Amino acid sequence: MKRQSTVDVLRLLPALFRYNDAAKFVKNPNVFLTRALKSGYMNRIVRGVYYNTFRDAPSVEEVACYLRTPSYISCEWALNYHNVLLQVPTVCTVITLSTSVGSRSKVSYRNVEIEYSKISEKLFLGFEPVKGFNIAAPEKAVLDLLYLRGYITAADELELDQLDRARLNDFSSLYPVSVQKKADALNYE
């Protein structure tokens, strides 16, 4: 069998890949990954997860959802994505069912802090797949923000007319009463 070069292997790997993906193509993935990193052919995102510089660099959202599955982007990041929040956030909040959350699980990528928050299974809905990642509907993002933080950051920069109030009320019924009251207050501002 002909020996493949590092470049040949990287052309076969996707933009985001794990150690195990590389192990499918080479006998010694540790040596392969070390050499490819040193040569600048790939970058490490976190231990065991890399992005291939022979492909377009993945977006913050793609990386965030790739690192924890299942997951979706929510809160300020999703509101900005949907043009409901004018302020550009520096933290990408990702909702997951994984227990690997908290400050020690934060990841920095492209000068953005990716933060993971666990949510109960009954609230794990209201998102859609978009370009390789999942993102919350704007109404769901508002409710997640109220649920996780207790308030809306930069509330004066929210474009509330962009929200579907009936959808907001539907999602709201799944949340605790305290979140429902805060959501109702938004409806009448």
Phi and psi in degrees as a GROMACS rama.xvg file:
@    title "Ramachandran Plot"
@    xaxis  label "Phi"
@    yaxis  label "Psi"
@TYPE xy
-72.1477  137.642  LYS-2
-74.6199  131.201  ARG-3
-90.9692  142.461  GLN-4
-78.5575  164.043  SER-5
-57.1913  -43.5795  THR-6
-63.3434  -42.1747  VAL-7
-60.4546  -42.8493  ASP-8
-66.3103  -44.1196  VAL-9
-64.1205  -29.5136  LEU-10
-67.6679  -23.0715  ARG-11
-87.0613  -24.0136  LEU-12
-83.0274  148.219  LEU-13
-72.4353  176.112  PRO-14
-59.5832  -44.1257  ALA-15
-110.968  131.413  LEU-16
-149.813  161.3  PHE-17
-107.676  167.724  ARG-18
-51.577  -46.1463  TYR-19
-61.8747  -31.5869  ASN-20
-65.5478  -43.3093  ASP-21
-65.3979  -35.4221  ALA-22
-64.041  -20.0488  ALA-23
-72.6516  -20.1056  LYS-24
-109.41  -19.8461  PHE-25
-131.175  153.936  VAL-26
-70.7207  -41.9118  LYS-27
-121.31  89.8363  ASN-28
-62.822  -30.7063  PRO-29
-60.9998  -47.3252  ASN-30
-65.1599  -45.5043  VAL-31
-57.7121  -49.4614  PHE-32
-66.3196  -40.2479  LEU-33
-61.4801  -46.7352  THR-34
-66.524  -41.8556  ARG-35
-65.9455  -38.58  ALA-36
-64.0597  -46.5086  LEU-37
-62.4314  -35.1945  LYS-38
-81.0307  -9.51985  SER-39
81.9152  15.2532  GLY-40
-78.2021  -15.5427  TYR-41
-154.123  165.202  MET-42
-127.556  146.18  ASN-43
-88.937  131.09  ARG-44
-92.1559  -54.4969  ILE-45
-142.652  172.878  VAL-46
-55.3471  122.654  ARG-47
85.9248  -1.60457  GLY-48
-128.775  131.037  VAL-49
-134.587  160.672  TYR-50
-123.273  141.925  TYR-51
-85.4459  118.059  ASN-52
-75.5855  -5.09757  THR-53
-81.0996  -6.34369  PHE-54
-116.765  167.185  ARG-55
-62.0389  139.768  ASP-56
-62.2548  132.986  ALA-57
-68.3087  151.963  PRO-58
-73.3326  165.171  SER-59
-57.3338  -43.0053  VAL-60
-63.3763  -42.2802  GLU-61
-62.7026  -45.2591  GLU-62
-62.7461  -45.4709  VAL-63
-58.4515  -46.2599  ALA-64
-76.2879  -25.877  CYS-65
-70.5008  -36.7468  TYR-66
-69.7964  -32.3169  LEU-67
-131.974  124.761  ARG-68
-128.239  143.032  THR-69
-75.7066  153.952  PRO-70
-162.382  164.609  SER-71
-150.35  153.222  TYR-72
-80.0849  137.872  ILE-73
-147.551  -166.354  SER-74
56.7166  -139.807  CYS-75
-59.4895  -38.1564  GLU-76
-62.2421  -45.2914  TRP-77
-67.6375  -38.9657  ALA-78
-63.8014  -40.4018  LEU-79
-66.0329  -41.3567  ASN-80
-58.3564  -38.9703  TYR-81
-88.8128  7.59416  HIS-82
61.9267  30.7271  ASN-83
-94.9076  -30.5499  VAL-84
-112.054  124.444  LEU-85
-77.5816  -29.1864  LEU-86
-70.7346  138.318  GLN-87
-89.8517  116.819  VAL-88
-76.438  156.414  PRO-89
-107.99  -4.25215  THR-90
-120.376  129.427  VAL-91
-100.517  110.888  CYS-92
-88.8063  127.247  THR-93
-118.57  127.522  VAL-94
-94.8631  133.833  ILE-95
-143.607  164.159  THR-96
-95.3834  -8.3391  LEU-97
-67.6817  146.955  SER-98
-86.795  -3.89382  THR-99
-85.1765  78.8059  SER-100
-132.479  -179.791  VAL-101
102.087  179.17  GLY-102
-63.4894  -30.2101  SER-103
-77.3612  -9.61365  ARG-104
-100.841  7.20793  SER-105
-67.9823  146.556  LYS-106
-129.001  136.035  VAL-107
-100.819  131.937  SER-108
-150.664  125.19  TYR-109
52.9702  45.9161  ARG-110
61.1789  23.7181  ASN-111
-121.563  138.869  VAL-112
-91.4542  121.487  GLU-113
-96.5833  121.838  ILE-114
-119.259  131.656  GLU-115
-104.696  136.258  TYR-116
-130.368  134.033  SER-117
-86.2532  143.66  LYS-118
-136.195  155.946  ILE-119
-69.705  155.455  SER-120
-59.7292  -34.2389  GLU-121
-68.167  -20.8988  LYS-122
-99.2329  0.0261769  LEU-123
-86.7589  76.5947  PHE-124
-160.084  -178.503  LEU-125
79.1927  28.3933  GLY-126
-131.166  163.393  PHE-127
-137.329  150.666  GLU-128
-75.6878  134.579  PRO-129
-142.95  120.552  VAL-130
44.2962  48.6476  LYS-131
88.0731  10.7007  GLY-132
-152.293  167.215  PHE-133
-106.369  139.099  ASN-134
-135.856  140.316  ILE-135
-68.9777  146.62  ALA-136
-62.5233  152.865  ALA-137
-57.3941  -38.0622  PRO-138
-65.185  -40.0491  GLU-139
-67.4674  -38.8095  LYS-140
-62.715  -39.4451  ALA-141
-61.7272  -45.5315  VAL-142
-67.4975  -39.6075  LEU-143
-61.4584  -39.987  ASP-144
-63.0239  -45.8833  LEU-145
-64.3267  -37.7335  LEU-146
-70.1155  -44.5005  TYR-147
-81.975  -38.0291  LEU-148
-106.894  -22.0681  ARG-149
88.4177  -7.15158  GLY-150
-157.036  171.264  TYR-151
-105.467  120.023  ILE-152
-71.1274  140.504  THR-153
54.3325  44.952  ALA-154
-58.7447  -29.96  ALA-155
-69.6872  -13.526  ASP-156
-102.19  10.4637  GLU-157
-83.1587  135.956  LEU-158
-95.4388  80.6888  GLU-159
-62.6501  -26.3475  LEU-160
-66.418  -14.162  ASP-161
-78.0848  -15.8605  GLN-162
-84.8798  144.343  LEU-163
-88.3503  105.593  ASP-164
-64.1153  -34.3284  ARG-165
-65.7593  -41.01  ALA-166
-67.0608  -39.9296  ARG-167
-59.1311  -44.4198  LEU-168
-66.4921  -38.2376  ASN-169
-61.4402  -49.9881  ASP-170
-64.5452  -38.115  PHE-171
-59.0405  -34.2704  SER-172
-62.4501  -18.0665  SER-173
-83.8027  -17.6  LEU-174
-91.318  165.364  TYR-175
-59.3692  158.327  PRO-176
-57.5369  -37.2306  VAL-177
-60.4689  -39.4971  SER-178
-70.6954  -39.5669  VAL-179
-59.8107  -42.0633  GLN-180
-64.3135  -42.6338  LYS-181
-65.3936  -37.807  LYS-182
-66.4433  -40.4029  ALA-183
-62.4475  -39.4622  ASP-184
-62.2125  -35.1444  ALA-185
-63.8351  -39.6658  LEU-186
-59.5293  -27.565  ASN-187
-110.15  8.93085  TYR-188
